Amino acid sequence: MFSPWYAWARRGGAAADPLDHCSVHVALHGPRGRLWAFTERRRGAVDRGAGWLHIGRSALQWDGDALLIDLDEHGAYSPVRLRGQVRVHPEALTGHSERLDAAGRHRWSPLAPRCQVEVALRQPELHWSGGGYFDTNSGDRPLEEDFTTWHWSRTGLQRGAAVFYDVNRRGGDSLAVALRVDAAGGVTRIEPPPFAALPASRWGVARHTRVEAGCVATVSRTLLDAPFYTRSVLATQVLGEAATAMHESLSMDRFRTPWVQAMLPFRVPRVVW
């Protein structure tokens, strides 16, 4: 959905086949630096079924208990390989879905806000396990046509998780989603905590989050800082617990500008097969 090639193919209102713009995006962040893979491929490199998806040499498959992600990617415009497997074990599936716009053209589902994740990479040789999150967005129109910004966060709690999603729609209205998910996958709507500003990213992307009244949320680490998008780790206070949150802020107005579209191909290479 953030592909510059897809955006160019739609230029002038032309129809474009989304299956001609598919990729497996992998970002590794660590003390030795960052590895980024985001190679876009055409429909001839895509194969899919009810429980599996192949894109290029990478594949995702649901085995009934876990999502298996077999990775075989190159770093963006780099000979560096990224190969191995990620296993995502949901503690529970929510079955919950939200409409992000009044017409229902955009949907979001926090499928498994609590997961156990096992990472076993051969290249680079890395192994670890820990808590994770799995969700999905789907839509019938380009995001930039219906939204200006959004701010999302997932906070792991001692018993469950909290997810906040604040969307500003094109036209001026907004949506605030605040969910508590228990260990069994039960979803409860809660009153959104107060909105709190965070420091803008180095590219000037505005960041906001939700934090309990009288408390402060801080940016512990910025993982990804792009001209229109930032991903961060927060130290925050949610539902009476001091906790760590994964956070993102997105500016679709920035994304659609010509200068950002001109920069993106340097991060999103495209192959013809």
C-alpha positions as CSV (number, residue, x, y, z in Angstrom):
1,M,0.0,0.0,0.0
2,F,3.1,2.3,0.3
3,S,4.5,1.2,-3.1
4,P,5.7,4.2,-5.3
5,W,5.3,1.9,-8.3
6,Y,1.7,1.1,-7.5
7,A,1.0,4.8,-7.0
8,W,2.6,5.6,-10.4
9,A,0.6,2.9,-12.1
10,R,-2.6,4.5,-10.7
11,R,-1.6,8.0,-11.8
12,G,-4.3,9.8,-13.7
13,G,-7.0,7.5,-12.5
14,A,-5.8,4.5,-14.4
15,A,-6.7,1.0,-13.2
16,A,-3.8,-0.9,-11.7
17,D,-3.6,-4.6,-10.7
18,P,-2.5,-4.8,-7.0
19,L,-1.1,-8.3,-7.7
20,D,1.5,-6.6,-9.9
21,H,2.8,-4.9,-6.8
22,C,3.5,-7.5,-4.1
23,S,6.3,-7.8,-1.6
24,V,7.5,-9.3,1.6
25,H,8.8,-6.4,3.8
26,V,11.4,-7.3,6.5
27,A,13.1,-4.8,8.8
28,L,15.7,-6.0,11.3
29,H,16.8,-3.6,14.0
30,G,19.7,-4.3,16.4
31,P,22.9,-3.1,17.9
32,R,24.8,-4.0,14.8
33,G,22.6,-1.8,12.6
34,R,19.5,-2.4,10.4
35,L,18.7,-4.7,7.6
36,W,15.9,-3.8,5.2
37,A,14.3,-5.9,2.5
38,F,11.4,-4.7,0.5
39,T,11.5,-6.0,-3.1
40,E,8.4,-5.6,-5.2
41,R,7.4,-8.3,-7.6
42,R,4.8,-8.9,-10.4
43,R,1.8,-11.3,-10.3
44,G,3.9,-14.0,-12.0
45,A,5.9,-14.3,-8.8
46,V,2.8,-14.6,-6.6
47,D,0.9,-17.8,-5.7
48,R,-1.7,-18.1,-3.1
49,G,-4.3,-20.4,-1.5
50,A,-6.6,-20.5,1.5
51,G,-3.8,-21.1,4.0
52,W,-0.6,-20.0,2.2
53,L,1.0,-17.2,0.2
54,H,4.2,-17.3,-1.9
55,I,5.9,-14.1,-3.1
56,G,9.1,-14.6,-4.9
57,R,11.2,-17.0,-2.9
58,S,9.5,-16.2,0.4
59,A,6.4,-18.0,1.7
60,L,3.8,-17.7,4.5
61,Q,1.7,-20.7,5.6
62,W,-0.8,-21.3,8.4
63,D,-0.4,-24.7,9.8
64,G,-3.4,-24.6,12.1
65,D,-1.5,-23.4,15.2
66,A,1.1,-21.0,13.9
67,L,2.0,-18.8,11.0
68,L,5.2,-20.0,9.4
69,I,7.1,-17.3,7.5
70,D,10.0,-18.6,5.4
71,L,12.2,-15.7,4.2
72,D,14.5,-15.6,1.3
73,E,15.1,-11.9,0.4
74,H,17.9,-9.6,-0.6
75,G,18.5,-6.3,1.2
76,A,17.2,-3.3,-0.8
77,Y,19.7,-2.6,-3.7
78,S,22.2,-4.8,-1.8
79,P,23.8,-8.3,-2.2
80,V,23.1,-9.0,1.5
81,R,20.8,-12.0,1.9
82,L,18.1,-12.4,4.5
83,R,17.1,-16.1,4.9
84,G,15.4,-18.1,7.7
85,Q,12.1,-18.7,9.3
86,V,9.8,-16.8,11.7
87,R,7.1,-18.7,13.6
88,V,4.2,-16.7,15.0
89,H,2.1,-18.5,17.6
90,P,-1.1,-16.6,18.5
91,E,-2.1,-17.0,22.1
92,A,-5.7,-16.5,20.9
93,L,-7.4,-15.2,17.8
94,T,-9.9,-12.3,18.3
95,G,-12.1,-12.6,15.2
96,H,-12.5,-8.8,15.6
97,S,-12.7,-6.3,12.8
98,E,-13.1,-2.5,12.6
99,R,-14.3,-0.3,9.7
100,L,-11.9,2.6,9.5
101,D,-14.2,4.8,7.3
102,A,-17.9,5.3,7.2
103,A,-18.4,3.6,3.9
104,G,-16.5,0.5,5.0
105,R,-13.9,0.7,2.2
106,H,-11.1,0.2,4.7
107,R,-10.9,-2.5,7.4
108,W,-8.5,-3.4,10.1
109,S,-8.4,-6.5,12.2
110,P,-6.2,-7.1,15.3
111,L,-6.1,-10.8,14.7
112,A,-3.8,-11.8,17.5
113,P,-2.6,-8.9,19.7
114,R,-0.7,-11.4,21.9
115,C,1.7,-13.8,20.1
116,Q,4.8,-15.8,20.9
117,V,7.3,-15.3,18.1
118,E,10.4,-17.5,17.3
119,V,13.0,-16.1,14.9
120,A,15.6,-18.5,13.4
121,L,17.6,-16.8,10.7
122,R,20.5,-18.4,8.8
123,Q,21.6,-15.2,7.1
124,P,22.4,-13.2,9.2
125,E,22.7,-15.9,11.9
126,L,20.3,-14.7,14.5
127,H,18.0,-16.5,16.9
128,W,15.6,-15.1,19.5
129,S,12.0,-15.4,20.8
130,G,9.6,-13.1,22.5
131,G,6.2,-11.5,22.5
132,G,4.6,-10.2,19.3
133,Y,1.5,-8.9,17.5
134,F,-0.3,-9.8,14.3
135,D,-2.9,-7.8,12.5
136,T,-4.2,-7.0,9.0
137,N,-5.4,-4.1,7.0
138,S,-7.5,-4.4,3.8
139,G,-9.1,-1.8,1.6
140,D,-10.9,-1.1,-1.7
141,R,-9.2,2.3,-2.4
142,P,-5.8,3.8,-1.9
143,L,-5.2,5.0,1.6
144,E,-4.2,8.5,0.6
145,E,-7.7,9.0,-1.0
146,D,-9.5,8.6,2.3
147,F,-7.0,9.4,5.2
148,T,-4.6,12.2,6.1
149,T,-2.9,10.7,9.2
150,W,-3.1,7.9,11.7
151,H,-1.5,6.9,15.0
152,W,-1.5,3.3,16.2
153,S,0.0,1.5,19.2
154,R,-0.1,-1.9,20.8
155,T,0.8,-2.2,24.4
156,G,1.5,-5.6,26.0
157,L,-0.1,-5.9,29.5
158,Q,0.4,-8.5,32.2
159,R,-2.9,-10.1,31.2
160,G,-3.6,-9.2,27.6
161,A,-2.9,-6.2,25.5
162,A,-4.3,-2.7,24.7
163,V,-4.5,-1.4,21.1
164,F,-5.2,2.2,20.2
165,Y,-5.9,3.4,16.6
166,D,-6.6,7.1,15.9
167,V,-7.5,7.9,12.3
168,N,-7.9,11.3,10.7
169,R,-10.1,11.0,7.6
170,R,-9.8,13.1,4.5
171,G,-12.7,15.6,4.9
172,G,-12.0,16.4,8.5
173,D,-13.7,13.8,10.7
174,S,-11.8,11.3,12.9
175,L,-12.1,7.8,14.5
176,A,-10.7,6.8,17.8
177,V,-10.5,3.0,18.5
178,A,-9.4,1.8,22.0
179,L,-9.5,-1.9,22.7
180,R,-8.5,-4.2,25.5
181,V,-7.8,-7.8,24.5
182,D,-7.6,-10.5,27.2
183,A,-5.5,-13.6,27.1
184,A,-8.4,-15.6,25.6
185,G,-8.8,-13.2,22.7
186,G,-11.9,-11.4,24.1
187,V,-12.1,-7.8,22.9
188,T,-13.6,-5.0,25.0
189,R,-14.0,-1.4,24.0
190,I,-12.6,1.0,26.5
191,E,-12.7,4.8,26.9
192,P,-9.7,6.1,25.0
193,P,-7.1,7.7,27.4
194,P,-6.2,11.3,26.8
195,F,-4.3,12.1,23.5
196,A,-0.6,13.1,24.1
197,A,1.9,14.6,21.8
198,L,5.3,13.0,21.3
199,P,8.4,14.6,19.8
200,A,8.2,14.8,16.0
201,S,10.5,12.5,14.1
202,R,13.7,13.8,12.5
203,W,11.7,14.0,9.2
204,G,9.1,16.1,11.0
205,V,6.4,13.5,11.1
206,A,4.0,14.4,14.0
207,R,3.6,11.6,16.6
208,H,0.8,11.2,19.1
209,T,-0.3,8.5,21.4
210,R,-2.8,7.6,24.2
211,V,-1.6,7.6,27.8
212,E,-3.4,7.7,31.2
213,A,-4.3,11.1,32.6
214,G,-1.5,12.5,34.7
215,C,1.1,10.2,33.1
216,V,3.7,10.7,30.5
217,A,4.6,8.6,27.4
218,T,8.2,8.8,26.1
219,V,9.9,7.6,23.0
220,S,12.5,4.9,24.1
221,R,13.7,4.3,20.6
222,T,12.8,5.2,17.0
223,L,13.1,2.1,14.9
224,L,12.2,3.6,11.5
225,D,12.2,7.3,10.5
226,A,10.9,7.9,7.0
227,P,9.6,11.1,5.4
228,F,6.0,10.0,5.8
229,Y,6.1,7.2,8.5
230,T,7.8,6.5,11.8
231,R,7.8,3.4,14.0
232,S,8.9,3.7,17.6
233,V,9.1,2.0,21.0
234,L,7.4,3.9,23.8
235,A,7.5,3.7,27.6
236,T,3.9,4.4,28.6
237,Q,1.2,3.9,31.2
238,V,-2.0,2.1,30.2
239,L,-4.8,0.7,32.4
240,G,-2.8,1.1,35.5
241,E,0.4,-0.6,34.2
242,A,3.7,0.8,33.3
243,A,4.4,-0.9,30.0
244,T,6.2,-0.9,26.7
245,A,4.3,-0.1,23.5
246,M,5.0,-0.4,19.8
247,H,3.9,2.7,18.0
248,E,3.5,4.1,14.5
249,S,2.5,7.4,13.0
250,L,1.7,7.9,9.3
251,S,1.2,11.0,7.1
252,M,-0.6,10.2,3.9
253,D,-0.3,13.9,2.8
254,R,3.5,13.4,3.0
255,F,3.3,10.1,1.2
256,R,1.5,11.6,-1.8
257,T,3.9,14.5,-2.4
258,P,6.1,14.3,-5.5
259,W,9.4,14.6,-3.6
260,V,8.5,11.6,-1.3
261,Q,7.4,9.5,-4.3
262,A,10.7,10.3,-6.1
263,M,12.7,9.1,-3.0
264,L,10.8,5.8,-2.4
265,P,12.1,3.7,-5.3
266,F,15.5,3.8,-3.6
267,R,14.0,1.9,-0.7
268,V,11.6,-0.2,-2.6
269,P,13.3,-1.9,-5.6
270,R,11.2,-3.7,-8.2
271,V,11.9,-6.8,-10.2
272,V,10.1,-7.8,-13.4
273,W,9.5,-11.5,-12.6
